[in-house]
């Protein structure tokens, strides 16, 4: 069995998912190749997989003819289903939605996708993101829908014992764009630093995925909030280095703060949990399968800075609760996001579709 996964660029959560599921599916005899339309940075985290970078019809057609895939999973780019059919692909096409940003945008995009799904799609797939599931069931009455959690290898990406940082670290991961809500993170950071001036703020980002205007706004706001000496901007950190960062953040007494307005199924939270780094997050919909309040992480009310600070202080100061969240988060991750569980669900989906 051979499957091609298609996405715009090798970056962010989809790239992480592709690497993870390549390993998981290989264990059950499914070979995974990956096609990205463009590459905006030199760094590629893929290993031991065929990775194609092209948006040229002739090149894509040559790949399809040569590799003879049983199925194609297209993430987000619903119009590509028509393109691949016209390039001669006759196998199963699965449209996967990992997230479309704000719910209004997701609804608008999936409404536009209706004719493509009706004419070219064999199945829909999503990672138990509630708002995506609701839209799927409303718009696509006759198309098979599959929902299961993304996979994560907690044994390979795990806690590392390293020298303990001298200062607490509060971290944020994302793009400098509105949905990731970086402005709110700066406000939370400022309030925490007013109470504990020794706190460092680590912001991990991919600079190729932000506009110049957004970057200028960021520079101005961090300066206006007096955060220049507290913020450490870490750009394009290779994924194989992130476990060390998460481990140090957790050991520092800090946490990962996710301020997103809407998320599909963010990998950064799973990675942090696997490295004993607790998580404080907004209820951004897609996080509900990984974060249970005061069980595997903590929620705060989006837009409510004081509530975020209150939850953050509890996470940093209540040693008993912090340890419980860390340990329980690990158990939750291991039981709900395993490679075995993912490969079982994925294989069953292909079998149902007669791929």
C-alpha positions in Angstrom: 0.0 0.0 0.0 1.4 3.4 -1.0 0.0 6.8 -0.1 1.0 10.3 -1.2 0.4 13.2 1.3 0.0 16.7 -0.2 0.4 20.1 1.4 1.5 23.6 0.6 4.8 23.9 2.5 7.0 21.7 4.7 6.5 23.7 7.9 4.5 23.8 11.1 2.1 21.2 12.5 1.4 19.4 9.1 5.0 18.7 8.6 5.3 17.3 12.1 2.2 15.2 11.5 3.6 13.9 8.2 6.9 12.8 9.8 5.0 11.1 12.7 2.5 9.2 10.5 5.2 8.1 8.1 6.8 6.2 10.9 3.5 4.9 12.3 2.1 3.7 8.9 5.4 2.1 7.9 4.9 -0.3 10.8 1.7 -1.7 9.1 3.1 -1.8 5.6 2.0 1.5 4.3 4.6 3.5 2.4 4.3 7.3 2.7 5.6 9.9 0.2 5.1 13.6 0.5 4.5 16.4 -2.0 4.9 20.1 -1.1 4.3 22.8 -3.6 7.1 25.1 -2.4 9.9 25.3 0.2 10.4 28.7 1.8 13.3 27.7 4.0 16.4 25.5 3.6 15.5 23.4 6.7 13.6 20.1 6.0 12.8 17.9 9.0 11.8 14.8 6.9 14.0 11.8 7.1 13.8 8.4 5.4 10.9 9.4 3.1 10.4 10.5 -0.5 9.8 14.3 -0.4 8.9 16.1 -3.7 8.9 19.9 -3.9 7.0 21.0 -7.0 3.9 22.8 -8.2 4.4 21.9 -11.8 1.6 19.9 -13.5 4.0 17.9 -15.7 6.3 17.0 -12.8 3.4 16.0 -10.6 1.9 13.8 -13.4 5.3 12.1 -13.8 5.4 11.4 -10.0 1.9 9.9 -10.1 2.7 7.7 -13.1 6.0 6.5 -11.7 5.0 5.9 -8.0 1.5 4.4 -8.7 -0.2 5.5 -5.4 -3.2 3.7 -4.0 -4.5 6.9 -2.3 -3.7 10.6 -2.0 -4.4 12.6 1.2 -4.6 16.3 0.4 -4.4 18.6 3.4 -6.5 21.8 3.1 -6.1 22.4 -0.7 -9.5 21.2 -1.8 -9.1 22.5 -5.3 -6.2 20.2 -5.8 -8.6 17.2 -5.9 -9.8 18.3 -9.3 -6.2 19.0 -10.4 -5.0 15.5 -9.5 -8.0 13.8 -11.2 -7.3 15.8 -14.4 -3.6 14.7 -14.1 -4.9 11.1 -14.4 -5.0 9.9 -10.8 -7.6 7.2 -10.4 -7.1 6.0 -6.8 -8.8 7.2 -3.7 -8.6 10.9 -2.8 -9.0 11.9 0.8 -9.4 15.6 1.8 -7.9 16.2 5.2 -8.6 19.3 7.3 -6.2 20.0 10.1 -7.4 23.6 10.6 -8.4 26.7 8.7 -7.8 29.3 11.3 -10.8 31.2 12.6 -14.1 29.3 12.5 -15.7 31.8 10.1 -12.8 31.2 7.7 -13.1 27.4 8.1 -16.8 27.6 7.3 -16.2 29.9 4.3 -13.5 27.7 2.9 -15.4 24.5 3.3 -18.4 26.0 1.7 -16.2 26.8 -1.3 -15.0 23.2 -1.2 -18.5 21.7 -1.6 -18.4 21.2 -5.5 -14.8 19.7 -5.3 -15.9 17.3 -2.6 -19.0 16.3 -4.4 -17.1 15.6 -7.7 -13.6 14.4 -6.8 -13.4 13.3 -3.2 -13.8 9.8 -1.7 -13.6 10.7 2.0 -13.0 13.4 4.5 -10.6 13.2 7.4 -10.1 15.4 10.5 -8.4 15.1 14.0 -11.6 15.4 16.2 -11.6 19.2 15.9 -15.2 19.9 17.1 -15.9 22.9 14.8 -14.5 21.1 11.7 -16.6 18.0 12.5 -19.8 20.1 12.8 -19.2 21.8 9.4 -18.4 18.5 7.7 -21.6 17.0 8.9 -23.6 20.0 7.8 -22.1 20.4 4.3 -21.3 16.8 3.3 -24.2 14.5 3.9 -23.1 11.7 1.6 -19.3 11.7 1.8 -17.7 9.3 4.3 -16.2 11.2 7.2 -13.4 9.8 9.4 -12.2 11.3 12.7 -9.2 10.2 14.8 -6.4 11.8 16.7 -3.1 12.6 15.1 -0.2 10.4 16.2 2.8 11.2 18.4 5.9 9.1 19.3 6.4 9.9 23.0 9.4 7.5 23.1 11.4 9.3 20.4 10.4 12.9 21.4 10.9 12.8 25.1 12.2 14.5 28.3 16.0 15.1 28.5 17.9 15.6 31.7 19.8 18.9 31.2 21.3 21.6 33.5 18.4 23.5 35.1 17.9 27.1 33.9 18.5 29.8 36.5 15.3 31.7 35.4 11.7 30.5 34.8 10.9 30.3 31.1 7.5 31.0 29.6 7.4 29.9 26.0 5.2 30.5 23.0 5.2 28.8 19.6 3.6 30.1 16.4 3.6 32.5 13.6 3.4 36.3 13.9 -0.2 36.5 12.7 -3.6 37.3 14.1 -4.9 33.8 14.8 -1.9 32.8 16.8 -2.7 35.9 19.0 0.9 36.8 19.8 -0.2 40.2 21.1 -2.0 38.5 24.0 1.1 36.5 24.8 3.1 39.7 25.2 0.5 41.1 27.5 0.4 38.0 29.6 4.2 38.0 29.7 4.4 41.6 30.8 2.0 41.0 33.7 3.9 37.9 34.9 7.2 39.8 34.7 5.7 42.6 36.8 5.3 40.0 39.6 8.5 38.0 38.8 11.0 40.2 37.0 13.4 37.3 36.4 11.1 35.5 33.9 12.4 34.9 30.4 10.0 34.8 27.4 11.0 32.4 24.6 9.1 32.8 21.3 9.7 30.1 18.7 8.6 31.1 15.2 9.1 30.7 11.5 9.9 34.1 10.0 9.0 33.0 6.5 5.3 32.8 7.4 4.7 36.3 8.7 4.2 39.7 6.9 6.5 42.6 7.3 3.7 44.7 8.8 3.0 42.1 11.5 6.7 41.9 12.3 6.9 45.7 12.6 3.9 45.7 15.0 5.6 43.0 17.1 8.8 45.0 17.4 6.9 48.1 18.4 4.6 46.4 20.9 7.4 44.4 22.7 9.3 47.7 23.0 6.3 49.6 24.3 5.6 46.9 26.9 9.2 47.0 28.1 9.9 43.4 27.0 13.0 43.8 24.8 15.4 42.4 27.4 13.1 39.6 28.4 12.1 38.2 24.9 14.3 35.7 23.2 13.2 35.2 19.6 14.1 31.7 18.4 13.6 31.2 14.6 13.5 28.0 12.6 14.7 25.8 15.4 15.0 22.2 14.0 12.4 19.9 15.4 15.1 17.5 16.7 16.3 20.3 19.0 12.9 21.1 20.5 12.7 18.3 23.0 15.8 19.9 24.8 14.0 23.3 24.8 10.8 21.9 26.2 12.7 19.9 28.9 14.5 23.0 30.0 11.3 25.1 30.0 9.6 22.5 32.2 12.6 22.2 34.6 12.8 26.0 34.9 9.4 26.0 36.6 7.9 27.6 33.5 5.4 26.4 30.9 4.2 26.6 27.3 1.6 29.2 26.7 -0.7 28.8 23.7 -2.8 31.9 22.9 -4.4 30.9 19.6 -7.9 31.9 18.8 -8.6 28.7 16.9 -6.5 25.6 16.4 -6.9 22.3 14.6 -4.8 19.8 16.5 -1.5 21.6 17.6 1.5 19.4 17.9 3.4 21.9 20.1 1.2 21.0 23.0 1.8 17.2 22.6 5.6 17.8 22.3 5.6 19.9 25.4 3.6 17.4 27.4 5.9 14.6 26.3 8.9 16.6 27.7 7.3 17.3 31.1 6.6 20.9 30.2 3.1 21.9 31.4 0.7 23.8 29.1 -1.5 26.8 29.6 -3.8 27.4 26.6 -6.9 29.1 25.3 -9.9 26.8 24.5 -9.1 27.0 20.9 -11.3 24.1 20.0 -8.8 21.6 18.5 -6.9 21.4 21.9 -9.8 19.7 23.6 -8.6 16.2 22.8 -5.2 16.8 24.4 -5.8 19.3 27.2 -8.2 18.6 30.1 -8.3 21.5 32.6 -6.3 20.8 35.8 -5.8 17.2 34.5 -3.4 17.3 31.5 -3.0 21.1 31.3 -4.7 24.4 32.1 -7.1 26.7 30.2 -7.6 30.4 30.5 -10.3 32.6 29.1 -9.1 34.1 25.8 -8.8 37.9 26.1 -8.8 37.8 29.9 -5.2 38.6 30.8 -5.8 38.5 34.5 -7.4 35.1 34.3 -4.4 33.9 32.3 -2.0 35.3 34.9 -3.9 33.7 37.7 -3.8 30.3 36.0 -0.1 30.8 35.1 0.8 31.6 38.7 -1.1 28.5 40.0 0.7 26.4 37.4 4.1 27.8 38.5 3.6 28.0 42.3 1.3 25.1 43.2 3.9 22.3 43.2 1.5 19.5 43.9 -0.9 20.5 41.1 2.0 21.1 38.7 3.4 17.6 39.2 0.0 16.0 38.8 -0.6 17.9 35.5 2.8 16.8 34.2 2.4 13.2 35.1 -1.2 12.9 34.1 -0.5 14.7 30.8 2.1 12.1 29.9 -0.4 9.3 30.6 -3.1 11.0 28.5 -0.6 11.5 25.6 0.5 7.9 25.7 -3.0 6.5 25.7 -4.7 8.8 23.2 -2.1 9.6 20.6 -0.1 6.5 20.0 1.4 5.4 16.7 -0.4 2.0 17.0 -3.8 3.7 17.5 -3.2 6.0 14.5 -2.1 3.2 12.1 -5.1 1.1 13.2 -7.5 3.9 12.4 -5.8 4.8 9.1 -5.7 1.2 7.9 -9.3 0.8 8.7 -10.2 3.9 6.7 -8.4 2.6 3.6 -10.1 -0.7 4.0 -13.5 0.8 4.2 -12.7 2.9 1.1 -11.4 -0.2 -0.7 -8.2 1.6 -1.5 
